Amino acid sequence: MAPLRVLIVDDEAIARRNLALLLGRDPDVGAVVECDSGQAAIDEMRRTKPDLLFLDVQMPECDGFDVLELMGPDMPAAVIFVTAYDEYALRAFDAGALDYLLKPFDDARFARALQRAKSRLALEPAPDRRPVTRLVVKNRGQMLFLDASDVDWIEAANYYACLHVGDVTHILRRSLQTLEGELDANTFVRIHRSIIVNRAKVRALELQGNGEYEVVLHSGDRLPLSRRFRKPFQDRM
């Protein structure tokens, strides 16, 4: 299954951040985008078509149910409401919600909701998505067009991504998670919470004296393989 594209919609920044942190622990999750209003969420969904939506109920101007109504059949296949109010649960399920997370919730409850979403999405026909094959970066006033297949590896740098192509590093104004969701999942694989590597550029996997592994590229770069991503990486290689 390709990395999940997830949209979080909540007018409270701390609530969005907490969900993003929980999602970031799951290797099946790719791009995570946050919106602070219902209208922003509608615009984002029409543009990127996420797989999974975490949706607050009470928001100014356009609440969670307004979002569902306005999107209609274009809603993501899996919708999970996240709210501090239990009185909306029945209405949420009537509207087609997959789950209803009542704040505050613990990690185990969140994990069950996420697994339920994965199970639902596994039954859905795969959407017709074309992965990004060219990347546009700015360099000294120029717009450079890079073939994605030429990129050796990609490193997170806060809200930016560093594209390593041979001895050259390009900065792209896009988060690593967003970029991961746009690239071909058969070509690029995550090996660390802050690193994605091009499978075709991998020469070897070496065991170190401390029991950890390093991914060795044809370029000579050596990158850490975290335990969390070791099995998914080995399965896809």
C-alpha positions in Angstrom: 0.0 0.0 0.0 1.3 3.5 -0.9 2.0 5.9 2.0 -1.3 7.3 3.3 -2.1 11.0 2.6 -3.7 12.4 5.7 -5.5 15.7 6.3 -6.0 17.0 9.9 -8.7 19.7 10.3 -8.9 21.5 13.6 -8.9 25.2 14.6 -6.7 24.4 17.6 -3.0 24.3 16.7 -2.1 22.0 19.7 -4.8 19.5 18.7 -3.4 19.4 15.1 0.2 19.1 16.4 -0.7 16.2 18.7 -2.4 14.2 15.9 0.5 14.9 13.6 3.0 13.6 16.2 0.9 10.4 16.6 0.7 9.9 12.8 4.4 10.5 12.4 5.1 7.3 14.3 3.4 5.1 11.8 5.5 4.0 8.8 2.4 3.6 6.7 1.6 7.3 6.9 3.1 9.6 4.3 2.1 13.2 3.8 0.3 14.8 6.7 -1.3 18.2 6.0 -2.9 20.5 8.5 -5.8 22.9 8.0 -7.2 25.3 10.7 -10.7 25.8 9.1 -13.4 24.0 7.2 -13.0 26.1 4.1 -9.3 25.6 4.0 -9.9 21.8 4.3 -12.3 21.8 1.4 -9.8 23.6 -0.8 -7.0 21.2 0.3 -9.1 18.1 -0.4 -10.1 19.3 -3.8 -6.5 19.9 -4.6 -4.7 16.9 -3.1 -7.5 14.2 -2.5 -6.2 12.7 0.8 -6.9 9.2 1.8 -7.8 9.8 5.4 -9.4 12.8 7.2 -9.2 13.7 10.9 -12.0 16.2 11.3 -13.0 18.4 14.2 -16.7 19.2 14.7 -16.9 22.7 16.1 -15.1 25.2 14.0 -15.9 28.9 13.1 -18.0 29.5 10.0 -17.7 26.0 8.5 -18.0 23.1 10.9 -17.1 19.5 10.4 -20.6 18.5 9.2 -20.6 21.5 6.7 -17.4 20.1 5.3 -18.9 16.6 4.8 -22.0 18.1 3.1 -20.1 20.4 0.8 -17.6 17.7 -0.3 -20.3 15.1 -0.8 -19.1 12.1 -2.7 -15.6 13.6 -3.0 -14.9 13.1 0.7 -11.9 10.8 1.5 -12.8 7.2 1.9 -12.0 7.2 5.6 -13.2 10.1 7.9 -12.5 10.1 11.7 -14.1 12.8 13.8 -12.0 14.2 16.6 -13.8 16.2 19.2 -14.4 17.0 22.9 -18.1 16.7 22.5 -19.8 13.3 22.7 -23.3 14.5 21.6 -22.4 14.5 17.9 -21.4 10.9 17.7 -24.7 9.5 16.3 -24.9 12.3 13.7 -21.2 11.7 12.8 -21.8 8.0 12.1 -25.0 8.8 10.2 -22.9 11.1 8.0 -20.6 8.3 7.2 -17.8 8.7 9.7 -15.6 5.7 10.2 -14.7 6.5 13.9 -15.3 9.1 16.5 -12.4 10.0 18.8 -13.4 11.7 21.9 -10.8 14.0 23.4 -8.8 13.3 25.5 -7.9 9.9 24.0 -4.9 7.7 24.7 -2.4 6.3 22.2 -4.1 2.9 22.2 -7.5 4.4 21.2 -5.8 6.4 18.5 -4.0 3.3 17.2 -7.3 1.4 16.9 -8.9 4.2 15.0 -5.9 4.4 12.6 -5.9 0.7 12.1 -9.6 0.8 11.3 -8.9 3.4 8.7 -6.2 1.3 7.1 -8.5 -1.7 6.9 -11.1 0.4 5.2 -8.7 1.9 2.7 -7.3 -1.5 1.9 -10.7 -2.5 0.6 -11.0 0.7 -1.6 -9.9 0.6 -5.2 -6.6 2.3 -5.7 -7.0 6.0 -6.8 -5.6 6.9 -10.2 -2.6 8.9 -8.9 0.4 9.8 -11.0 3.5 10.2 -8.9 5.6 13.3 -9.4 8.4 12.6 -11.9 10.0 16.1 -12.0 10.8 18.5 -9.2 11.3 22.2 -9.6 13.8 24.0 -7.4 15.1 27.5 -7.2 18.8 28.2 -7.5 20.3 31.7 -7.7 17.3 33.2 -9.5 16.9 30.2 -11.8 14.2 27.5 -11.9 15.9 24.1 -12.1 13.9 21.0 -13.3 15.2 17.8 -11.7 14.1 14.3 -12.7 13.0 12.6 -9.6 14.8 9.4 -10.6 18.1 11.4 -10.4 17.7 12.2 -6.7 19.9 10.0 -4.5 18.2 10.7 -1.2 16.1 13.4 0.5 16.6 14.8 4.0 14.1 16.7 6.1 15.1 20.2 7.3 12.2 21.6 9.3 9.6 22.6 6.7 12.0 22.1 3.8 13.5 19.1 2.1 17.1 18.8 1.0 17.5 16.9 -2.3 20.9 15.2 -2.7 21.9 14.7 -6.3 25.4 13.5 -6.5 27.6 16.1 -4.9 24.9 18.8 -5.2 22.2 19.6 -2.6 19.0 21.4 -3.6 16.6 22.9 -1.2 12.9 22.4 -1.9 10.2 24.3 0.0 8.2 21.3 0.9 8.0 19.1 4.0 9.5 15.6 3.8 6.1 14.0 4.5 4.4 15.9 1.7 7.1 15.0 -0.7 7.0 11.4 0.2 3.3 11.3 -0.6 3.9 12.8 -4.0 6.8 10.6 -5.1 6.6 7.1 -6.6 6.3 4.8 -3.6 8.0 2.0 -5.6 11.1 4.2 -6.1 11.5 6.1 -2.9 11.4 4.5 0.5 11.8 6.0 4.0 14.7 4.7 6.1 14.6 7.2 8.9 12.1 9.7 10.3 14.1 12.4 8.4 15.4 10.5 5.4 13.9 9.0 2.2 16.2 7.1 -0.2 15.9 6.2 -3.9 16.0 2.4 -4.0 17.9 2.4 -7.3 20.7 4.3 -5.7 21.3 1.8 -2.9 24.4 -0.3 -3.2 24.5 -2.2 0.1 23.1 -2.5 3.6 25.9 -2.8 6.2 25.7 -4.0 9.8 27.7 -1.8 12.2 29.5 -2.8 15.4 26.8 -1.3 17.5 24.1 -3.5 16.0 22.7 -0.7 13.8 22.6 -0.7 10.0 23.7 1.8 7.5 22.4 2.2 3.9 25.3 2.6 1.5 24.6 4.4 -1.8 26.4 4.2 -5.1 27.5 7.8 -4.4 29.3 6.7 -1.3 26.9 8.4 1.1 26.2 6.3 4.2 22.8 6.8 5.8 21.3 5.5 9.1 18.6 2.9 8.9 16.4 3.3 12.0 14.9 0.2 13.6 11.4 1.5 13.0 11.8 1.4 9.2 14.2 -1.6 8.9 11.6 -4.2 8.1 9.6 -2.1 5.6 12.8 -1.1 3.9 14.1 -4.7 3.6 10.7 -5.9 2.4 10.7 -3.3 -0.4 14.3 -3.9 -1.5 
